[in-house]
Amino acid sequence: MTEWRKRLRIDTVKTLLNSENEAIIYFTKRDLLGEKVTAIDSIWGLAAPQKIIKKQRADGSWEKAEKKKPIYPPNHYSLVATFKQFRTLVEKYGFFKDHPSIPKAAEFLFSCQTPEGDIRGFLANQYATYYTGYILSLLIRAGYEFDPRVKKGMKWLLSMRQDGGGWTVPILTHTWDKATTYKLTSDFMEPVEPDRTKPFSHMATDMVLRAFAAHPVYCKSKEAKAAGALLKSRFFQSDAYTSYQSPRYWTRFAFWWPSLLTALDSLSLLGFTKDDPDIIRGLHWFIDNQEKDGLWKLESGKKINSKDTEEMLWLGLAVCRMLKRYHGGNQYFI
């Protein structure tokens, strides 16, 4: 048994292999055990990803099933829906641009990029550093790492750092009344520049760093390394801003939101090692908090719901990929 598996109290790999989930079993064999597997298109043809692909529109986007009231910009709902489905295809099922649905979706996402370089439309006309970083990371993983539009986005992210390093959600660095906040995030208003004297947000920095971690060149940058050091210094602490501020979010593994897992994953790709004191604390949390089946709760301190089973399997796979990388494993992403 390999080193990283020996460190776990319960062997998660056995649980994953016994899951009866074809995709989970495939990635467990390929990424965790290093076994030869069939071509990835065998996973692309499974019912779950095919269900997503069948709902893709001609312009490459997906549409929200039930729209709420009109909001700025008009493509807001399509952007959010496309981001969610693109994320699932790329992160869960290993899709990249060889599949025809991915170039179509990528072009739609790039169509939401401004001349400045950011992806605009998540927060009306305001800067969304965190979503820009995360979408760029997905595009990089899908095979667009050397696309000039990705380079433009990466340069924009570098230009948006705080004075002390790291990133924020710019509108959160200012104080607004409720009416102004609503207007800023639902109508057309000029984007607000961040107050760069304010502290960084580890939530925003986590999502931005995913782009740097995924990129074969930018992962080696001194700016990414410095931001990574800031991120790990905040493990288990409150964020500087009100959005996702509680320390409990570090051990809440929901969707794409920042967590101890997403942070450790990016940091491993930025060159941080298992000998770093902060990294050691993070790794020990996962070793100390396994459930009896070798998996982890989606949210620490909460009871397990029967509906959590499949997502706990995906979480278990992601944790094991991360642990393997810190203990001399491969470069597969979460």
Residue frames relative to the residue before (quaternion, step in Angstrom):
aa qw qx qy qz dx dy dz
M 1.0000 0.0000 0.0000 0.0000 0.00 0.00 0.00
T 0.4911 -0.6921 0.4504 0.2774 3.57 -0.91 0.93
E 0.7170 -0.4951 0.2946 0.3924 3.55 -1.29 0.55
W 0.6978 0.4837 -0.3055 0.4309 3.59 0.75 -0.98
R 0.6457 0.5076 -0.3313 0.4644 3.63 1.05 -0.65
K 0.6210 0.5545 -0.3402 0.4372 3.58 1.06 -0.69
R 0.6436 0.5513 -0.3203 0.4233 3.57 1.11 -0.63
L 0.6265 0.5318 -0.3364 0.4599 3.59 1.21 -0.39
R 0.5113 -0.6457 0.4739 0.3115 3.56 -1.03 0.76
I 0.7718 0.1420 -0.0528 0.6176 3.54 1.11 -0.79
D 0.4478 -0.7161 0.4690 0.2582 3.58 -0.87 0.95
T 0.3089 -0.7855 0.5151 0.1489 3.56 -0.29 1.30
V 0.5785 0.6176 -0.3763 0.3773 3.59 1.06 -0.72
K 0.6382 0.5294 -0.3341 0.4481 3.59 0.95 -0.80
T 0.6445 0.5161 -0.3178 0.4661 3.57 0.96 -0.84
L 0.6652 0.5034 -0.3049 0.4595 3.59 0.92 -0.87
L 0.6742 0.4968 -0.2972 0.4586 3.59 0.94 -0.84
N 0.7059 0.4365 -0.2502 0.4986 3.58 1.16 -0.58
S 0.4410 0.7613 -0.4015 0.2543 3.58 1.29 0.06
E 0.3101 -0.7603 0.4991 0.2769 3.60 1.20 -0.56
N 0.5261 0.5712 -0.4290 0.4615 3.58 1.26 0.38
E 0.4247 -0.7560 0.4354 0.2420 3.58 -0.37 1.25
A 0.6733 0.4935 -0.3043 0.4589 3.58 0.91 -0.87
I 0.6399 0.5222 -0.3220 0.4627 3.58 0.94 -0.88
I 0.6675 0.5011 -0.2990 0.4625 3.59 0.88 -0.94
Y 0.6350 0.5432 -0.3189 0.4472 3.58 0.96 -0.91
F 0.7311 0.4249 -0.2464 0.4736 3.58 0.74 -1.04
T 0.5828 0.5560 -0.3753 0.4586 3.60 1.14 -0.51
K 0.6777 0.4813 -0.2873 0.4759 3.57 0.91 -0.91
R 0.7102 0.4680 -0.2653 0.4541 3.58 0.89 -0.94
D 0.8001 0.3591 -0.1583 0.4537 3.56 0.67 -1.15
L 0.7644 0.3789 -0.2007 0.4815 3.59 0.96 -0.80
L 0.7752 0.3272 -0.1703 0.5128 3.58 1.01 -0.81
G 0.3878 -0.7523 0.4593 0.2695 3.59 1.24 -0.28
E 0.3867 0.7306 -0.4768 0.2990 3.56 1.16 0.54
K 0.5230 -0.5944 0.4986 0.3531 3.55 -1.25 0.45
V 0.0567 -0.7943 0.6049 -0.0038 3.55 -0.94 0.92
T 0.6484 -0.5001 0.3913 0.4198 3.55 -1.27 0.16
A 0.6903 -0.4525 0.3462 0.4460 3.58 -1.28 0.20
I 0.6258 -0.5886 0.3724 0.3510 3.57 -1.13 0.73
D 0.5925 0.5931 -0.3897 0.3811 3.61 1.07 -0.51
S 0.5183 0.6045 -0.4310 0.4245 3.59 1.24 -0.12
I 0.6512 0.4696 -0.2967 0.5172 3.57 1.20 -0.55
W 0.6230 0.5559 -0.3366 0.4355 3.57 1.01 -0.76
G 0.6976 0.4857 -0.2685 0.4532 3.56 1.14 -0.60
L 0.4401 0.7004 -0.4595 0.3235 3.60 1.26 0.01
A 0.6775 -0.5349 0.3306 0.3816 3.55 -1.21 0.57
A 0.6638 0.5402 -0.3247 0.4027 3.61 0.87 -0.92
P 0.7227 0.3952 -0.2833 0.4913 3.66 0.71 -0.85
Q 0.6163 0.5507 -0.3552 0.4368 3.59 1.06 -0.64
K 0.5981 0.5578 -0.3538 0.4538 3.57 1.11 -0.65
I 0.6440 0.5091 -0.3089 0.4803 3.58 1.05 -0.77
I 0.6773 0.5194 -0.2932 0.4307 3.57 0.83 -1.02
K 0.6400 0.5509 -0.3276 0.4239 3.58 0.98 -0.80
K 0.7026 0.4518 -0.2674 0.4804 3.59 1.16 -0.47
Q 0.4551 0.6824 -0.4567 0.3444 3.58 1.27 0.06
R 0.3885 -0.7366 0.5122 0.2103 3.55 -0.95 0.89
A 0.7157 -0.4770 0.3088 0.4061 3.56 -1.29 0.36
D 0.7036 0.4555 -0.2716 0.4729 3.60 1.07 -0.69
G 0.6281 -0.5730 0.3174 0.4200 3.59 1.31 0.19
S 0.6218 0.5656 -0.3314 0.4286 3.57 1.27 -0.22
W 0.2970 -0.6637 0.6333 0.2649 3.46 -1.45 -0.07
E 0.3135 -0.7585 0.5447 0.1725 3.56 -1.14 0.54
K 0.5062 -0.6240 0.5033 0.3178 3.55 -1.09 0.74
A 0.5325 -0.6709 0.4144 0.3075 3.58 -0.82 1.01
E 0.8027 0.0709 -0.0112 0.5921 3.56 0.82 -0.98
K 0.2364 -0.7900 0.5531 0.1185 3.55 -0.39 1.22
K 0.3664 -0.6715 0.5903 0.2577 3.52 -1.17 0.60
K 0.7740 -0.3190 0.2220 0.4998 3.58 -1.18 -0.33
P 0.6715 -0.5114 0.3472 0.4087 3.59 -1.18 0.51
I 0.0153 -0.7901 0.6117 -0.0380 3.54 -1.03 0.84
Y 0.4327 -0.6767 0.5201 0.2904 3.58 -1.15 0.49
P 0.5829 -0.2615 -0.7685 0.0360 1.58 -1.84 1.73
P 0.7060 -0.4754 0.3044 0.4276 3.61 -1.21 0.28
N 0.7078 0.4492 -0.2664 0.4756 3.60 1.11 -0.60
H 0.3058 0.7937 -0.4883 0.1951 3.62 1.27 0.14
Y 0.7086 0.4645 -0.2809 0.4509 3.58 0.72 -1.03
S 0.6442 0.5112 -0.3209 0.4698 3.59 1.03 -0.76
L 0.6323 0.5335 -0.3302 0.4544 3.58 1.00 -0.80
V 0.6754 0.4888 -0.2945 0.4670 3.57 0.86 -0.94
A 0.6734 0.4942 -0.2978 0.4623 3.58 0.89 -0.93
T 0.6615 0.5063 -0.3063 0.4606 3.59 0.96 -0.84
F 0.6122 0.5436 -0.3379 0.4642 3.56 1.00 -0.80
K 0.6810 0.5032 -0.2982 0.4405 3.59 0.83 -0.96
Q 0.7073 0.4487 -0.2725 0.4735 3.59 0.86 -0.91
F 0.6166 0.5374 -0.3369 0.4663 3.58 1.04 -0.77
R 0.6298 0.5392 -0.3193 0.4590 3.56 0.99 -0.86
T 0.6688 0.5037 -0.3052 0.4538 3.58 0.87 -0.94
L 0.6711 0.5002 -0.3026 0.4560 3.58 0.87 -0.91
V 0.7247 0.4416 -0.2502 0.4659 3.59 0.85 -0.95
E 0.7533 0.4148 -0.2273 0.4570 3.59 0.75 -1.04
K 0.7456 0.4051 -0.2399 0.4717 3.56 0.81 -0.92
Y 0.8372 0.2605 -0.0826 0.4737 3.53 0.69 -1.14
G 0.5169 -0.7136 0.3826 0.2780 3.57 1.21 0.32
F 0.2896 0.7656 -0.5249 0.2333 3.59 1.10 0.59
F 0.0396 0.7556 -0.6536 -0.0169 3.55 -1.23 0.55
K 0.7853 -0.4354 0.1894 0.3972 3.55 -1.28 0.19
D 0.4831 0.6415 -0.4539 0.3861 3.61 1.22 0.05
H 0.6538 0.4586 -0.3195 0.5100 3.58 1.19 -0.40
P 0.5365 -0.6881 0.3810 0.3057 3.63 -0.74 1.01
S 0.6111 0.5629 -0.3699 0.4158 3.61 1.08 -0.48
I 0.6377 0.5728 -0.3265 0.3984 3.59 1.10 -0.67
P 0.6605 0.4755 -0.3385 0.4723 3.68 0.80 -0.75
K 0.6310 0.5286 -0.3424 0.4529 3.59 1.01 -0.71
A 0.6752 0.4778 -0.2907 0.4809 3.57 0.92 -0.91
A 0.6371 0.5393 -0.3286 0.4419 3.58 0.99 -0.84
E 0.6602 0.5018 -0.3155 0.4613 3.59 0.94 -0.84
F 0.6175 0.5207 -0.3570 0.4691 3.58 1.04 -0.65
L 0.6657 0.4958 -0.3092 0.4640 3.60 0.90 -0.89
F 0.6503 0.5040 -0.3168 0.4719 3.58 0.97 -0.79
S 0.6067 0.5630 -0.3605 0.4301 3.59 1.11 -0.58
C 0.6601 0.4827 -0.2949 0.4942 3.58 1.28 -0.32
Q 0.5051 0.6344 -0.4253 0.4019 3.58 1.29 0.16
T 0.3641 -0.7345 0.5340 0.2070 3.56 -0.93 0.91
P 0.6646 -0.4767 0.3742 0.4371 3.61 -1.23 0.18
E 0.6013 0.5603 -0.3574 0.4435 3.60 1.18 -0.51
G 0.5910 -0.5967 0.3557 0.4099 3.58 1.13 -0.68
D 0.6284 0.5504 -0.3457 0.4275 3.61 1.19 -0.36
I 0.4534 -0.6141 0.5615 0.3194 3.53 -1.35 0.32
R 0.1150 -0.8351 0.5379 0.0015 3.56 -0.46 1.23
G 0.6071 0.5859 -0.4135 0.3424 3.58 -1.07 0.73
F 0.5542 0.6002 -0.4023 0.4132 3.59 1.23 -0.16
L 0.7775 0.1773 -0.0746 0.5988 3.56 1.04 -0.85
A 0.6717 -0.4482 0.2664 0.5263 3.57 0.76 1.08
N 0.7733 -0.2993 0.2233 0.5125 3.62 -0.69 -1.04
Q 0.4709 0.6876 -0.4334 0.3429 3.59 1.25 0.32
Y 0.5929 -0.5649 0.4399 0.3685 3.54 -1.26 0.46
A 0.0701 -0.7681 0.6358 0.0282 3.57 -0.94 0.93
T 0.1928 -0.8274 0.5203 0.0868 3.56 0.33 1.29
Y 0.6804 0.5203 -0.2955 0.4231 3.56 0.89 -0.99
Y 0.6946 0.4424 -0.2884 0.4886 3.60 0.87 -0.85
T 0.5963 0.5488 -0.3717 0.4528 3.60 1.03 -0.64
G 0.6625 0.5104 -0.3040 0.4563 3.58 0.91 -0.90
Y 0.6950 0.4803 -0.2888 0.4504 3.54 0.84 -0.95
I 0.6541 0.4985 -0.3231 0.4683 3.61 0.93 -0.82
L 0.6259 0.5196 -0.3436 0.4692 3.59 0.98 -0.73
S 0.6299 0.5322 -0.3411 0.4514 3.60 0.99 -0.74
L 0.6546 0.5027 -0.3099 0.4720 3.58 1.00 -0.79
L 0.6469 0.5103 -0.3137 0.4719 3.58 0.99 -0.82
I 0.6263 0.5277 -0.3299 0.4695 3.58 1.02 -0.78
R 0.6916 0.4780 -0.2768 0.4653 3.56 0.87 -0.93
A 0.6594 0.4977 -0.3000 0.4770 3.56 1.19 -0.51
G 0.6759 -0.5337 0.2824 0.4226 3.59 1.26 0.06
Y 0.5863 0.5982 -0.3571 0.4133 3.58 1.25 0.26
E 0.2490 0.8286 -0.4814 0.1405 3.58 1.19 0.41
F 0.7665 0.3328 -0.1921 0.5146 3.60 1.08 -0.63
D 0.3672 0.7058 -0.5088 0.3288 3.57 1.21 0.42
P 0.5179 -0.6686 0.4261 0.3213 3.64 -0.80 0.90
R 0.6109 0.5517 -0.3582 0.4406 3.59 1.15 -0.51
V 0.6044 0.5200 -0.3467 0.4941 3.57 1.16 -0.57
K 0.6346 0.5284 -0.3270 0.4595 3.58 0.95 -0.85
K 0.6365 0.5232 -0.3243 0.4647 3.57 0.99 -0.84
G 0.6601 0.5109 -0.3001 0.4617 3.58 0.99 -0.85
M 0.6524 0.5118 -0.3156 0.4613 3.57 0.98 -0.81
K 0.6416 0.5114 -0.3212 0.4729 3.58 1.01 -0.78
W 0.6289 0.5269 -0.3380 0.4612 3.57 1.04 -0.75
L 0.6359 0.5265 -0.3327 0.4559 3.58 0.94 -0.84
L 0.6508 0.5137 -0.3202 0.4583 3.59 0.92 -0.84
S 0.6705 0.5087 -0.2966 0.4513 3.57 1.08 -0.71
M 0.6968 0.4977 -0.2581 0.4473 3.59 1.24 -0.39
R 0.4033 0.7345 -0.4690 0.2791 3.60 1.22 0.23
Q 0.5289 -0.5991 0.5016 0.3313 3.52 -1.28 0.48
D 0.6767 -0.4934 0.3502 0.4195 3.57 -1.24 0.36
G 0.7415 0.3966 -0.2181 0.4952 3.56 1.03 -0.78
G 0.6204 -0.5201 0.3414 0.4775 3.57 1.29 0.09
G 0.7082 0.4186 -0.3327 0.4611 3.54 -1.24 0.36
W 0.4018 -0.7176 0.5298 0.2072 3.52 -1.36 0.07
T 0.1988 -0.7332 0.6330 0.1490 3.51 -1.39 0.28
V 0.4380 -0.5290 0.5921 0.4215 3.49 -1.40 -0.30
P 0.4626 -0.7548 0.3619 0.2920 3.62 -0.15 1.24
I 0.6834 0.4909 -0.3285 0.4290 3.63 0.80 -0.86
L 0.6267 0.5509 -0.3431 0.4313 3.61 1.16 -0.44
T 0.5983 0.5657 -0.3736 0.4272 3.60 1.21 -0.19
H 0.6839 0.3938 -0.2700 0.5516 3.57 1.33 0.08
T 0.3926 -0.6918 0.5495 0.2553 3.58 -1.24 0.37
W 0.0172 -0.7996 0.5989 -0.0411 3.55 -0.78 1.12
D 0.4550 -0.6139 0.5364 0.3583 3.56 -1.21 0.34
K 0.7257 -0.4696 0.2886 0.4118 3.55 -1.29 0.36
A 0.6634 0.5192 -0.3076 0.4424 3.58 0.92 -0.90
T 0.6709 0.4900 -0.2993 0.4692 3.58 0.96 -0.84
T 0.6177 0.5443 -0.3381 0.4559 3.57 1.02 -0.79
Y 0.6566 0.5098 -0.3074 0.4632 3.55 0.93 -0.92
K 0.6694 0.5036 -0.2996 0.4567 3.57 0.91 -0.92
L 0.6445 0.5370 -0.3156 0.4434 3.58 0.96 -0.85
T 0.7808 0.3598 -0.1653 0.4832 3.57 1.01 -0.83
S 0.7521 0.3530 -0.2274 0.5079 3.59 1.22 0.16
D 0.7433 0.3197 -0.1940 0.5547 3.61 1.24 -0.36
F 0.5831 -0.5400 0.4452 0.4125 3.54 -1.31 0.06
M 0.1918 0.7208 -0.6491 0.1495 3.53 -0.82 1.13
E 0.6044 -0.5625 0.4058 0.3919 3.57 -1.08 0.62
P 0.5262 -0.6537 0.4292 0.3341 3.62 -0.91 0.81
V 0.3967 -0.7207 0.5301 0.2055 3.53 -1.03 0.91
E 0.3783 -0.7098 0.5481 0.2295 3.56 -0.87 0.97
P 0.5137 -0.6410 0.4560 0.3425 3.61 -1.03 0.62
D 0.4150 -0.6116 0.5925 0.3203 3.52 -1.26 0.44
R 0.2558 -0.8398 0.4626 0.1237 3.55 -0.06 1.31
T 0.5684 0.5838 -0.3914 0.4276 3.58 1.25 -0.10
K 0.5776 0.5997 -0.3709 0.4113 3.59 1.24 -0.37
P 0.6102 -0.5672 0.3968 0.3853 3.61 -1.19 0.42
F 0.5619 -0.5896 0.4543 0.3610 3.55 -1.24 0.41
S 0.3718 -0.6758 0.5823 0.2568 3.54 -1.32 0.30
H 0.3701 -0.7307 0.5110 0.2609 3.61 -0.69 0.94
M 0.5684 0.5820 -0.3846 0.4363 3.60 1.17 -0.49
A 0.7028 0.4438 -0.2648 0.4888 3.59 0.80 -1.00
T 0.6473 0.5353 -0.3211 0.4375 3.58 0.96 -0.86
D 0.5987 0.5639 -0.3503 0.4481 3.58 1.03 -0.76
M 0.7256 0.4451 -0.2597 0.4560 3.59 0.73 -1.04
V 0.6310 0.5160 -0.3348 0.4728 3.60 1.06 -0.67
L 0.6734 0.5260 -0.3038 0.4214 3.58 0.88 -0.93
R 0.5262 0.6275 -0.4245 0.3863 3.60 1.15 -0.37
A 0.6270 0.5296 -0.3382 0.4605 3.59 1.06 -0.70
F 0.6703 0.4871 -0.2987 0.4736 3.59 0.93 -0.87
A 0.6512 0.5268 -0.3135 0.4474 3.58 0.96 -0.85
A 0.6945 0.4882 -0.2710 0.4538 3.58 1.01 -0.81
H 0.6758 0.5300 -0.2921 0.4208 3.59 1.11 -0.61
P 0.4769 -0.7147 0.4296 0.2780 3.63 -0.76 0.98
V 0.7120 0.4061 -0.2520 0.5144 3.61 1.19 -0.41
Y 0.7230 0.4590 -0.2596 0.4463 3.58 0.72 -1.07
C 0.5538 0.6089 -0.4045 0.3986 3.62 1.17 -0.38
K 0.6866 0.4705 -0.2736 0.4821 3.57 1.23 -0.44
S 0.4815 0.7063 -0.4214 0.3028 3.60 1.25 -0.09
K 0.5595 -0.6121 0.4438 0.3396 3.55 -1.12 0.67
E 0.6066 0.5645 -0.3519 0.4353 3.59 1.12 -0.64
A 0.6590 0.4978 -0.3056 0.4738 3.58 1.00 -0.84
K 0.6425 0.5259 -0.3200 0.4564 3.56 0.97 -0.85
A 0.6602 0.5061 -0.3072 0.4622 3.58 0.96 -0.87
A 0.6623 0.4911 -0.3057 0.4761 3.58 0.98 -0.83
G 0.6115 0.5496 -0.3424 0.4546 3.57 1.10 -0.67
A 0.6361 0.5226 -0.3229 0.4669 3.56 1.02 -0.78
L 0.6339 0.5137 -0.3245 0.4786 3.57 1.04 -0.74
L 0.6538 0.5353 -0.3174 0.4305 3.57 0.90 -0.94
K 0.7136 0.4537 -0.2797 0.4547 3.59 0.75 -0.95
S 0.5886 0.5803 -0.3674 0.4264 3.59 1.18 -0.46
R 0.6994 0.4676 -0.2563 0.4759 3.59 1.26 -0.37
F 0.3090 0.7699 -0.5144 0.2173 3.62 1.19 0.11
F 0.8667 0.0864 -0.1145 0.4778 3.55 -1.03 1.01
Q 0.5973 0.5480 -0.3742 0.4504 3.61 1.20 0.36
S 0.6158 -0.5457 0.4195 0.3835 3.57 -1.29 0.29
D 0.4846 -0.6294 0.5148 0.3226 3.55 -1.19 0.58
A 0.5865 -0.6055 0.4163 0.3407 3.58 -1.21 0.48
Y 0.7531 0.3325 -0.1786 0.5388 3.59 1.24 -0.40
T 0.6769 -0.5633 0.3143 0.3547 3.54 -1.23 0.51
S 0.6284 0.5427 -0.3512 0.4328 3.61 1.07 -0.59
Y 0.8309 -0.0678 -0.0065 0.5523 3.59 -0.66 1.15
Q 0.2073 0.8471 -0.4635 0.1569 3.54 0.97 0.92
S 0.6277 0.5927 -0.3487 0.3649 3.59 0.95 -0.82
P 0.5602 -0.6117 0.4421 0.3413 3.60 -1.08 0.71
R 0.5652 0.6267 -0.3911 0.3672 3.61 1.13 -0.51
Y 0.5811 0.6020 -0.3792 0.3952 3.60 1.17 -0.44
W 0.5175 0.6245 -0.4264 0.4005 3.58 1.19 -0.26
T 0.7887 0.2477 -0.1334 0.5467 3.59 1.03 -0.71
R 0.4990 0.5572 -0.4684 0.4702 3.53 1.05 0.92
F 0.1164 -0.8387 0.5320 0.0078 3.55 -0.35 1.29
A 0.2247 0.8045 -0.5008 0.2269 3.52 0.49 1.28
F 0.8570 -0.0719 0.0233 0.5098 3.53 -0.83 1.10
W 0.7877 -0.3107 0.2471 0.4710 3.56 -0.90 -0.98
W 0.4567 0.7337 -0.4321 0.2575 3.59 1.25 -0.10
P 0.6304 -0.5682 0.3748 0.3732 3.58 -1.12 0.65
S 0.0792 0.7752 -0.6210 0.0850 3.52 -1.11 0.76
L 0.7072 -0.4080 0.3435 0.4642 3.53 -1.31 -0.03
L 0.6466 0.5332 -0.3162 0.4446 3.58 1.02 -0.77
T 0.6894 0.4678 -0.3008 0.4641 3.60 0.77 -0.96
A 0.6332 0.5290 -0.3310 0.4579 3.59 1.06 -0.74
L 0.6812 0.4836 -0.2926 0.4652 3.59 0.81 -0.98
D 0.6207 0.5518 -0.3415 0.4400 3.56 1.02 -0.77
S 0.6871 0.4674 -0.2839 0.4784 3.59 0.82 -0.98
L 0.6596 0.5293 -0.3163 0.4299 3.58 0.89 -0.91
S 0.6188 0.5414 -0.3516 0.4476 3.59 1.05 -0.67
L 0.6939 0.4666 -0.2656 0.4799 3.58 1.06 -0.76
L 0.6505 0.4942 -0.3078 0.4878 3.58 1.28 -0.28
G 0.6514 -0.5700 0.2949 0.4047 3.57 1.29 0.14
F 0.4708 0.6446 -0.4673 0.3802 3.60 1.23 0.15
T 0.2551 -0.8106 0.5185 0.0947 3.57 -0.97 0.84
K 0.6759 -0.5167 0.3668 0.3765 3.53 -1.35 0.27
D 0.6070 0.5628 -0.3531 0.4361 3.60 1.27 -0.13
D 0.5142 0.6352 -0.4147 0.4001 3.58 1.29 -0.20
P 0.5337 -0.6655 0.4095 0.3234 3.66 -0.77 0.94
D 0.6634 0.4896 -0.3131 0.4713 3.62 0.96 -0.79
I 0.6392 0.5153 -0.3181 0.4740 3.57 1.01 -0.83
I 0.6165 0.5505 -0.3408 0.4480 3.58 0.99 -0.82
R 0.6471 0.5165 -0.3195 0.4609 3.60 0.93 -0.88
G 0.6724 0.5042 -0.2958 0.4541 3.55 0.94 -0.89
L 0.6662 0.4984 -0.3006 0.4662 3.58 0.90 -0.90
H 0.6467 0.5295 -0.3212 0.4452 3.58 0.97 -0.83
W 0.5840 0.5729 -0.3890 0.4235 3.60 1.05 -0.62
F 0.6845 0.4757 -0.2971 0.4657 3.59 0.88 -0.86
I 0.6414 0.5159 -0.3268 0.4644 3.58 1.00 -0.75
D 0.7195 0.4612 -0.2429 0.4589 3.59 1.00 -0.83
N 0.7717 0.3940 -0.1810 0.4652 3.59 1.14 -0.46
Q 0.2872 0.7502 -0.5332 0.2652 3.57 1.07 0.71
E 0.4031 -0.6604 0.5720 0.2725 3.53 -1.22 0.57
K 0.7195 -0.4652 0.3008 0.4189 3.58 -1.28 0.18
D 0.6890 0.4581 -0.2823 0.4856 3.57 1.17 -0.51
G 0.5987 -0.5965 0.3477 0.4060 3.57 1.29 0.13
L 0.6082 0.5496 -0.3507 0.4528 3.58 1.28 -0.02
W 0.3988 -0.6917 0.5434 0.2593 3.57 -1.31 -0.18
K 0.5434 -0.6057 0.4679 0.3448 3.56 -1.14 0.64
L 0.5320 -0.6141 0.4725 0.3414 3.55 -1.18 0.56
E 0.7809 0.0510 -0.0517 0.6205 3.55 1.22 -0.46
S 0.4371 -0.7180 0.4825 0.2463 3.54 -0.61 1.16
G 0.7993 0.3015 -0.2243 0.4689 3.56 -0.99 0.87
K 0.6811 0.4444 -0.2965 0.5006 3.60 1.25 -0.10
K 0.5650 -0.5956 0.4487 0.3531 3.55 -1.18 0.56
I 0.4790 -0.6615 0.4981 0.2911 3.55 -1.17 0.64
N 0.2643 -0.7486 0.5939 0.1301 3.54 -0.92 1.01
S 0.5878 -0.5949 0.4115 0.3623 3.60 -1.06 0.70
K 0.6321 0.5426 -0.3253 0.4475 3.58 1.18 -0.57
D 0.5850 0.6200 -0.3546 0.3842 3.59 1.27 -0.30
T 0.4539 0.7587 -0.4175 0.2097 3.57 1.22 -0.53
E 0.7170 0.4481 -0.2794 0.4551 3.61 0.68 -1.03
E 0.6719 0.4899 -0.3095 0.4613 3.59 0.92 -0.85
M 0.6085 0.5407 -0.3562 0.4588 3.60 1.11 -0.58
L 0.6114 0.5349 -0.3465 0.4691 3.59 1.11 -0.61
W 0.6607 0.4875 -0.3050 0.4825 3.58 0.93 -0.88
L 0.6282 0.5229 -0.3304 0.4720 3.57 1.04 -0.75
G 0.6462 0.5282 -0.3156 0.4516 3.58 0.94 -0.87
L 0.6329 0.5225 -0.3187 0.4742 3.57 1.02 -0.82
A 0.6708 0.5072 -0.2929 0.4550 3.58 0.91 -0.95
V 0.6416 0.5152 -0.3248 0.4662 3.59 0.96 -0.84
C 0.6783 0.4969 -0.2965 0.4529 3.58 0.89 -0.91
R 0.6057 0.5369 -0.3559 0.4671 3.60 1.02 -0.68
M 0.6661 0.5044 -0.2961 0.4629 3.54 0.96 -0.92
L 0.6650 0.5052 -0.3064 0.4568 3.59 0.87 -0.94
K 0.6450 0.5265 -0.3225 0.4503 3.56 0.96 -0.84
R 0.6480 0.5253 -0.3295 0.4423 3.57 0.96 -0.81
Y 0.6701 0.4928 -0.3075 0.4621 3.60 0.96 -0.78
H 0.7480 0.3535 -0.2067 0.5222 3.57 1.14 -0.54
G 0.7526 -0.4553 0.2139 0.4249 3.54 0.93 0.99
G 0.4493 0.7128 -0.4380 0.3134 3.56 1.15 0.53
N 0.7504 -0.4103 0.2977 0.4243 3.51 -1.29 -0.49
Q 0.5795 -0.6100 0.4381 0.3165 3.52 -1.37 -0.06
Y 0.3247 0.7500 -0.5258 0.2357 3.62 1.14 0.34
F 0.4341 -0.7070 0.5046 0.2389 3.53 -1.06 0.84
I 0.6358 -0.4605 0.4438 0.4322 3.51 -1.38 0.17
